[in-house]
Amino acid sequence: MLIGRILQAKGTNVATVHPDTTVTQLLGVLADNNIGAVVVSPDGASITGIVSERDIVRHLHDRGARVLDGPVSSIMTTDVHTCTPEDDVDDLRRTMTDRRIRHLPVVSGGRMVGIVSIGDVVKSSIDMLETEKASLVDYLHRRA
């Protein structure tokens, strides 16, 4: 299965924040959207960075509450791993597991077209396994 199929099912909406957004404002975006990471983008299509709940916790631990008034750009990850709609879900699952990445922006033609989480990838794998199981059970019942 390809990443594009996941996007077809879940949609292409991506929560983004401007690099100057404060960490406190970012917390509101995460809470309002019930998500664990946000892409940092000046225009909603290009990727400057990504910031997750983990980033916030690490920086709060290191720098204290003053981090909340600072810009998201001061805590974001700038080396953002991405994927394309044509990437294979199994390959992406391995990459996400090996690199301990929970969210990957999906890029096509140099523009962000979606985002996938490890939960999306696992759900698609479970759906595939359930489909295969149903096919095998159906095959066995027809042969019996």
PyMOL CGO cylinders between C-alpha atoms (Angstrom):
from pymol import cmd
from pymol.cgo import CYLINDER

trace = [
    CYLINDER, 0.00, 0.00, 0.00, 1.17, 3.52, -0.76, 0.3, 1, 1, 1, 1, 1, 1,
    CYLINDER, 1.17, 3.52, -0.76, 1.11, 6.60, 1.49, 0.3, 1, 1, 1, 1, 1, 1,
    CYLINDER, 1.11, 6.60, 1.49, -1.27, 8.28, -0.97, 0.3, 1, 1, 1, 1, 1, 1,
    CYLINDER, -1.27, 8.28, -0.97, -3.95, 5.73, 0.01, 0.3, 1, 1, 1, 1, 1, 1,
    CYLINDER, -3.95, 5.73, 0.01, -3.64, 6.78, 3.65, 0.3, 1, 1, 1, 1, 1, 1,
    CYLINDER, -3.64, 6.78, 3.65, -4.10, 10.41, 2.64, 0.3, 1, 1, 1, 1, 1, 1,
    CYLINDER, -4.10, 10.41, 2.64, -7.18, 9.49, 0.60, 0.3, 1, 1, 1, 1, 1, 1,
    CYLINDER, -7.18, 9.49, 0.60, -8.72, 7.97, 3.71, 0.3, 1, 1, 1, 1, 1, 1,
    CYLINDER, -8.72, 7.97, 3.71, -7.69, 10.57, 6.30, 0.3, 1, 1, 1, 1, 1, 1,
    CYLINDER, -7.69, 10.57, 6.30, -7.55, 13.71, 4.21, 0.3, 1, 1, 1, 1, 1, 1,
    CYLINDER, -7.55, 13.71, 4.21, -4.82, 16.18, 3.45, 0.3, 1, 1, 1, 1, 1, 1,
    CYLINDER, -4.82, 16.18, 3.45, -5.40, 18.78, 6.15, 0.3, 1, 1, 1, 1, 1, 1,
    CYLINDER, -5.40, 18.78, 6.15, -2.17, 19.69, 7.97, 0.3, 1, 1, 1, 1, 1, 1,
    CYLINDER, -2.17, 19.69, 7.97, -2.04, 21.88, 11.05, 0.3, 1, 1, 1, 1, 1, 1,
    CYLINDER, -2.04, 21.88, 11.05, 0.73, 24.44, 10.64, 0.3, 1, 1, 1, 1, 1, 1,
    CYLINDER, 0.73, 24.44, 10.64, 2.09, 27.34, 12.63, 0.3, 1, 1, 1, 1, 1, 1,
    CYLINDER, 2.09, 27.34, 12.63, 4.29, 30.25, 11.61, 0.3, 1, 1, 1, 1, 1, 1,
    CYLINDER, 4.29, 30.25, 11.61, 7.87, 30.15, 12.98, 0.3, 1, 1, 1, 1, 1, 1,
    CYLINDER, 7.87, 30.15, 12.98, 7.12, 33.25, 15.10, 0.3, 1, 1, 1, 1, 1, 1,
    CYLINDER, 7.12, 33.25, 15.10, 4.17, 31.59, 16.88, 0.3, 1, 1, 1, 1, 1, 1,
    CYLINDER, 4.17, 31.59, 16.88, 4.81, 31.34, 20.60, 0.3, 1, 1, 1, 1, 1, 1,
    CYLINDER, 4.81, 31.34, 20.60, 5.09, 27.94, 22.25, 0.3, 1, 1, 1, 1, 1, 1,
    CYLINDER, 5.09, 27.94, 22.25, 2.02, 28.81, 24.36, 0.3, 1, 1, 1, 1, 1, 1,
    CYLINDER, 2.02, 28.81, 24.36, 0.03, 29.46, 21.16, 0.3, 1, 1, 1, 1, 1, 1,
    CYLINDER, 0.03, 29.46, 21.16, 1.36, 26.18, 19.76, 0.3, 1, 1, 1, 1, 1, 1,
    CYLINDER, 1.36, 26.18, 19.76, -0.01, 24.34, 22.79, 0.3, 1, 1, 1, 1, 1, 1,
    CYLINDER, -0.01, 24.34, 22.79, -3.43, 25.73, 21.89, 0.3, 1, 1, 1, 1, 1, 1,
    CYLINDER, -3.43, 25.73, 21.89, -3.13, 24.45, 18.32, 0.3, 1, 1, 1, 1, 1, 1,
    CYLINDER, -3.13, 24.45, 18.32, -2.12, 20.99, 19.55, 0.3, 1, 1, 1, 1, 1, 1,
    CYLINDER, -2.12, 20.99, 19.55, -5.00, 20.88, 22.05, 0.3, 1, 1, 1, 1, 1, 1,
    CYLINDER, -5.00, 20.88, 22.05, -7.63, 22.33, 19.69, 0.3, 1, 1, 1, 1, 1, 1,
    CYLINDER, -7.63, 22.33, 19.69, -6.75, 19.82, 16.96, 0.3, 1, 1, 1, 1, 1, 1,
    CYLINDER, -6.75, 19.82, 16.96, -6.10, 16.89, 19.32, 0.3, 1, 1, 1, 1, 1, 1,
    CYLINDER, -6.10, 16.89, 19.32, -2.73, 16.23, 17.65, 0.3, 1, 1, 1, 1, 1, 1,
    CYLINDER, -2.73, 16.23, 17.65, 0.83, 15.55, 18.77, 0.3, 1, 1, 1, 1, 1, 1,
    CYLINDER, 0.83, 15.55, 18.77, 2.85, 17.56, 16.27, 0.3, 1, 1, 1, 1, 1, 1,
    CYLINDER, 2.85, 17.56, 16.27, 2.58, 20.60, 14.04, 0.3, 1, 1, 1, 1, 1, 1,
    CYLINDER, 2.58, 20.60, 14.04, 4.50, 21.53, 10.92, 0.3, 1, 1, 1, 1, 1, 1,
    CYLINDER, 4.50, 21.53, 10.92, 6.21, 24.91, 11.13, 0.3, 1, 1, 1, 1, 1, 1,
    CYLINDER, 6.21, 24.91, 11.13, 5.64, 26.77, 7.90, 0.3, 1, 1, 1, 1, 1, 1,
    CYLINDER, 5.64, 26.77, 7.90, 5.63, 30.43, 6.89, 0.3, 1, 1, 1, 1, 1, 1,
    CYLINDER, 5.63, 30.43, 6.89, 3.06, 29.80, 4.14, 0.3, 1, 1, 1, 1, 1, 1,
    CYLINDER, 3.06, 29.80, 4.14, 1.24, 26.53, 4.94, 0.3, 1, 1, 1, 1, 1, 1,
    CYLINDER, 1.24, 26.53, 4.94, 2.93, 24.67, 2.06, 0.3, 1, 1, 1, 1, 1, 1,
    CYLINDER, 2.93, 24.67, 2.06, 6.69, 24.81, 2.62, 0.3, 1, 1, 1, 1, 1, 1,
    CYLINDER, 6.69, 24.81, 2.62, 8.33, 23.16, 5.62, 0.3, 1, 1, 1, 1, 1, 1,
    CYLINDER, 8.33, 23.16, 5.62, 10.63, 25.09, 7.93, 0.3, 1, 1, 1, 1, 1, 1,
    CYLINDER, 10.63, 25.09, 7.93, 10.46, 22.57, 10.77, 0.3, 1, 1, 1, 1, 1, 1,
    CYLINDER, 10.46, 22.57, 10.77, 8.26, 20.36, 12.87, 0.3, 1, 1, 1, 1, 1, 1,
    CYLINDER, 8.26, 20.36, 12.87, 7.51, 20.59, 16.57, 0.3, 1, 1, 1, 1, 1, 1,
    CYLINDER, 7.51, 20.59, 16.57, 6.02, 17.87, 18.73, 0.3, 1, 1, 1, 1, 1, 1,
    CYLINDER, 6.02, 17.87, 18.73, 4.87, 17.42, 22.29, 0.3, 1, 1, 1, 1, 1, 1,
    CYLINDER, 4.87, 17.42, 22.29, 8.22, 15.77, 22.98, 0.3, 1, 1, 1, 1, 1, 1,
    CYLINDER, 8.22, 15.77, 22.98, 10.07, 18.87, 21.80, 0.3, 1, 1, 1, 1, 1, 1,
    CYLINDER, 10.07, 18.87, 21.80, 8.05, 21.02, 24.17, 0.3, 1, 1, 1, 1, 1, 1,
    CYLINDER, 8.05, 21.02, 24.17, 8.66, 18.72, 27.14, 0.3, 1, 1, 1, 1, 1, 1,
    CYLINDER, 8.66, 18.72, 27.14, 12.41, 18.51, 26.49, 0.3, 1, 1, 1, 1, 1, 1,
    CYLINDER, 12.41, 18.51, 26.49, 12.78, 22.27, 26.22, 0.3, 1, 1, 1, 1, 1, 1,
    CYLINDER, 12.78, 22.27, 26.22, 10.60, 22.90, 29.28, 0.3, 1, 1, 1, 1, 1, 1,
    CYLINDER, 10.60, 22.90, 29.28, 12.84, 20.55, 31.21, 0.3, 1, 1, 1, 1, 1, 1,
    CYLINDER, 12.84, 20.55, 31.21, 16.04, 22.20, 29.96, 0.3, 1, 1, 1, 1, 1, 1,
    CYLINDER, 16.04, 22.20, 29.96, 15.00, 25.87, 29.97, 0.3, 1, 1, 1, 1, 1, 1,
    CYLINDER, 15.00, 25.87, 29.97, 11.99, 26.09, 32.25, 0.3, 1, 1, 1, 1, 1, 1,
    CYLINDER, 11.99, 26.09, 32.25, 8.71, 27.91, 31.76, 0.3, 1, 1, 1, 1, 1, 1,
    CYLINDER, 8.71, 27.91, 31.76, 10.33, 30.85, 29.93, 0.3, 1, 1, 1, 1, 1, 1,
    CYLINDER, 10.33, 30.85, 29.93, 10.32, 28.64, 26.82, 0.3, 1, 1, 1, 1, 1, 1,
    CYLINDER, 10.32, 28.64, 26.82, 6.54, 29.12, 26.63, 0.3, 1, 1, 1, 1, 1, 1,
    CYLINDER, 6.54, 29.12, 26.63, 6.87, 32.78, 25.65, 0.3, 1, 1, 1, 1, 1, 1,
    CYLINDER, 6.87, 32.78, 25.65, 9.51, 32.09, 23.00, 0.3, 1, 1, 1, 1, 1, 1,
    CYLINDER, 9.51, 32.09, 23.00, 8.93, 31.37, 19.33, 0.3, 1, 1, 1, 1, 1, 1,
    CYLINDER, 8.93, 31.37, 19.33, 8.28, 27.87, 18.04, 0.3, 1, 1, 1, 1, 1, 1,
    CYLINDER, 8.28, 27.87, 18.04, 11.37, 28.30, 15.85, 0.3, 1, 1, 1, 1, 1, 1,
    CYLINDER, 11.37, 28.30, 15.85, 13.53, 28.10, 18.99, 0.3, 1, 1, 1, 1, 1, 1,
    CYLINDER, 13.53, 28.10, 18.99, 12.39, 24.53, 19.78, 0.3, 1, 1, 1, 1, 1, 1,
    CYLINDER, 12.39, 24.53, 19.78, 11.43, 23.03, 16.41, 0.3, 1, 1, 1, 1, 1, 1,
    CYLINDER, 11.43, 23.03, 16.41, 13.28, 20.22, 14.67, 0.3, 1, 1, 1, 1, 1, 1,
    CYLINDER, 13.28, 20.22, 14.67, 14.74, 21.63, 11.46, 0.3, 1, 1, 1, 1, 1, 1,
    CYLINDER, 14.74, 21.63, 11.46, 15.97, 18.35, 9.95, 0.3, 1, 1, 1, 1, 1, 1,
    CYLINDER, 15.97, 18.35, 9.95, 12.50, 17.19, 8.94, 0.3, 1, 1, 1, 1, 1, 1,
    CYLINDER, 12.50, 17.19, 8.94, 12.15, 13.75, 7.42, 0.3, 1, 1, 1, 1, 1, 1,
    CYLINDER, 12.15, 13.75, 7.42, 9.44, 13.64, 4.77, 0.3, 1, 1, 1, 1, 1, 1,
    CYLINDER, 9.44, 13.64, 4.77, 7.84, 11.09, 2.47, 0.3, 1, 1, 1, 1, 1, 1,
    CYLINDER, 7.84, 11.09, 2.47, 5.90, 11.18, -0.79, 0.3, 1, 1, 1, 1, 1, 1,
    CYLINDER, 5.90, 11.18, -0.79, 2.45, 9.83, -1.69, 0.3, 1, 1, 1, 1, 1, 1,
    CYLINDER, 2.45, 9.83, -1.69, 4.25, 7.16, -3.76, 0.3, 1, 1, 1, 1, 1, 1,
    CYLINDER, 4.25, 7.16, -3.76, 6.23, 5.78, -0.80, 0.3, 1, 1, 1, 1, 1, 1,
    CYLINDER, 6.23, 5.78, -0.80, 5.38, 2.31, 0.46, 0.3, 1, 1, 1, 1, 1, 1,
    CYLINDER, 5.38, 2.31, 0.46, 3.68, 2.08, 3.86, 0.3, 1, 1, 1, 1, 1, 1,
    CYLINDER, 3.68, 2.08, 3.86, 5.83, -0.88, 4.96, 0.3, 1, 1, 1, 1, 1, 1,
    CYLINDER, 5.83, -0.88, 4.96, 9.03, 1.02, 4.20, 0.3, 1, 1, 1, 1, 1, 1,
    CYLINDER, 9.03, 1.02, 4.20, 7.74, 4.07, 6.02, 0.3, 1, 1, 1, 1, 1, 1,
    CYLINDER, 7.74, 4.07, 6.02, 6.75, 2.01, 9.06, 0.3, 1, 1, 1, 1, 1, 1,
    CYLINDER, 6.75, 2.01, 9.06, 10.32, 0.70, 9.33, 0.3, 1, 1, 1, 1, 1, 1,
    CYLINDER, 10.32, 0.70, 9.33, 11.78, 4.18, 8.91, 0.3, 1, 1, 1, 1, 1, 1,
    CYLINDER, 11.78, 4.18, 8.91, 9.49, 5.66, 11.55, 0.3, 1, 1, 1, 1, 1, 1,
    CYLINDER, 9.49, 5.66, 11.55, 10.26, 2.83, 13.97, 0.3, 1, 1, 1, 1, 1, 1,
    CYLINDER, 10.26, 2.83, 13.97, 14.02, 2.85, 13.39, 0.3, 1, 1, 1, 1, 1, 1,
    CYLINDER, 14.02, 2.85, 13.39, 14.31, 6.64, 13.67, 0.3, 1, 1, 1, 1, 1, 1,
    CYLINDER, 14.31, 6.64, 13.67, 11.65, 6.99, 16.39, 0.3, 1, 1, 1, 1, 1, 1,
    CYLINDER, 11.65, 6.99, 16.39, 9.67, 9.46, 14.31, 0.3, 1, 1, 1, 1, 1, 1,
    CYLINDER, 9.67, 9.46, 14.31, 5.94, 9.72, 14.96, 0.3, 1, 1, 1, 1, 1, 1,
    CYLINDER, 5.94, 9.72, 14.96, 4.92, 12.27, 12.31, 0.3, 1, 1, 1, 1, 1, 1,
    CYLINDER, 4.92, 12.27, 12.31, 6.08, 12.72, 8.71, 0.3, 1, 1, 1, 1, 1, 1,
    CYLINDER, 6.08, 12.72, 8.71, 4.94, 15.45, 6.35, 0.3, 1, 1, 1, 1, 1, 1,
    CYLINDER, 4.94, 15.45, 6.35, 4.03, 14.18, 2.89, 0.3, 1, 1, 1, 1, 1, 1,
    CYLINDER, 4.03, 14.18, 2.89, 5.56, 16.21, 0.07, 0.3, 1, 1, 1, 1, 1, 1,
    CYLINDER, 5.56, 16.21, 0.07, 4.80, 16.20, -3.64, 0.3, 1, 1, 1, 1, 1, 1,
    CYLINDER, 4.80, 16.20, -3.64, 6.24, 18.60, -6.18, 0.3, 1, 1, 1, 1, 1, 1,
    CYLINDER, 6.24, 18.60, -6.18, 8.09, 20.46, -3.44, 0.3, 1, 1, 1, 1, 1, 1,
    CYLINDER, 8.09, 20.46, -3.44, 4.89, 21.26, -1.53, 0.3, 1, 1, 1, 1, 1, 1,
    CYLINDER, 4.89, 21.26, -1.53, 3.37, 19.69, 1.56, 0.3, 1, 1, 1, 1, 1, 1,
    CYLINDER, 3.37, 19.69, 1.56, 0.27, 17.70, 0.65, 0.3, 1, 1, 1, 1, 1, 1,
    CYLINDER, 0.27, 17.70, 0.65, -0.46, 15.96, 3.96, 0.3, 1, 1, 1, 1, 1, 1,
    CYLINDER, -0.46, 15.96, 3.96, 0.99, 14.38, 7.06, 0.3, 1, 1, 1, 1, 1, 1,
    CYLINDER, 0.99, 14.38, 7.06, 1.03, 10.81, 8.33, 0.3, 1, 1, 1, 1, 1, 1,
    CYLINDER, 1.03, 10.81, 8.33, 1.47, 9.62, 11.89, 0.3, 1, 1, 1, 1, 1, 1,
    CYLINDER, 1.47, 9.62, 11.89, 2.71, 6.30, 13.15, 0.3, 1, 1, 1, 1, 1, 1,
    CYLINDER, 2.71, 6.30, 13.15, -0.92, 5.64, 14.13, 0.3, 1, 1, 1, 1, 1, 1,
    CYLINDER, -0.92, 5.64, 14.13, -2.03, 6.13, 10.52, 0.3, 1, 1, 1, 1, 1, 1,
    CYLINDER, -2.03, 6.13, 10.52, 0.66, 3.72, 9.33, 0.3, 1, 1, 1, 1, 1, 1,
    CYLINDER, 0.66, 3.72, 9.33, -0.20, 1.07, 11.92, 0.3, 1, 1, 1, 1, 1, 1,
    CYLINDER, -0.20, 1.07, 11.92, -3.94, 1.40, 11.18, 0.3, 1, 1, 1, 1, 1, 1,
    CYLINDER, -3.94, 1.40, 11.18, -3.33, 0.88, 7.46, 0.3, 1, 1, 1, 1, 1, 1,
    CYLINDER, -3.33, 0.88, 7.46, -1.23, -2.21, 8.19, 0.3, 1, 1, 1, 1, 1, 1,
    CYLINDER, -1.23, -2.21, 8.19, -3.94, -3.66, 10.45, 0.3, 1, 1, 1, 1, 1, 1,
    CYLINDER, -3.94, -3.66, 10.45, -6.59, -2.93, 7.80, 0.3, 1, 1, 1, 1, 1, 1,
    CYLINDER, -6.59, -2.93, 7.80, -4.49, -4.75, 5.20, 0.3, 1, 1, 1, 1, 1, 1,
    CYLINDER, -4.49, -4.75, 5.20, -4.03, -7.76, 7.49, 0.3, 1, 1, 1, 1, 1, 1,
    CYLINDER, -4.03, -7.76, 7.49, -7.75, -7.91, 8.23, 0.3, 1, 1, 1, 1, 1, 1,
    CYLINDER, -7.75, -7.91, 8.23, -8.54, -7.83, 4.50, 0.3, 1, 1, 1, 1, 1, 1,
    CYLINDER, -8.54, -7.83, 4.50, -6.06, -10.62, 3.83, 0.3, 1, 1, 1, 1, 1, 1,
    CYLINDER, -6.06, -10.62, 3.83, -7.49, -12.67, 6.71, 0.3, 1, 1, 1, 1, 1, 1,
    CYLINDER, -7.49, -12.67, 6.71, -11.06, -12.24, 5.40, 0.3, 1, 1, 1, 1, 1, 1,
    CYLINDER, -11.06, -12.24, 5.40, -9.94, -13.34, 1.93, 0.3, 1, 1, 1, 1, 1, 1,
    CYLINDER, -9.94, -13.34, 1.93, -8.22, -16.44, 3.31, 0.3, 1, 1, 1, 1, 1, 1,
    CYLINDER, -8.22, -16.44, 3.31, -11.21, -17.37, 5.48, 0.3, 1, 1, 1, 1, 1, 1,
    CYLINDER, -11.21, -17.37, 5.48, -13.51, -16.91, 2.49, 0.3, 1, 1, 1, 1, 1, 1,
    CYLINDER, -13.51, -16.91, 2.49, -11.21, -19.06, 0.34, 0.3, 1, 1, 1, 1, 1, 1,
    CYLINDER, -11.21, -19.06, 0.34, -11.09, -21.83, 2.97, 0.3, 1, 1, 1, 1, 1, 1,
    CYLINDER, -11.09, -21.83, 2.97, -14.87, -21.84, 3.40, 0.3, 1, 1, 1, 1, 1, 1,
    CYLINDER, -14.87, -21.84, 3.40, -15.40, -22.15, -0.35, 0.3, 1, 1, 1, 1, 1, 1,
    CYLINDER, -15.40, -22.15, -0.35, -12.99, -25.10, -0.48, 0.3, 1, 1, 1, 1, 1, 1,
    CYLINDER, -12.99, -25.10, -0.48, -14.61, -26.93, 2.43, 0.3, 1, 1, 1, 1, 1, 1,
]
cmd.load_cgo(trace, "trace")
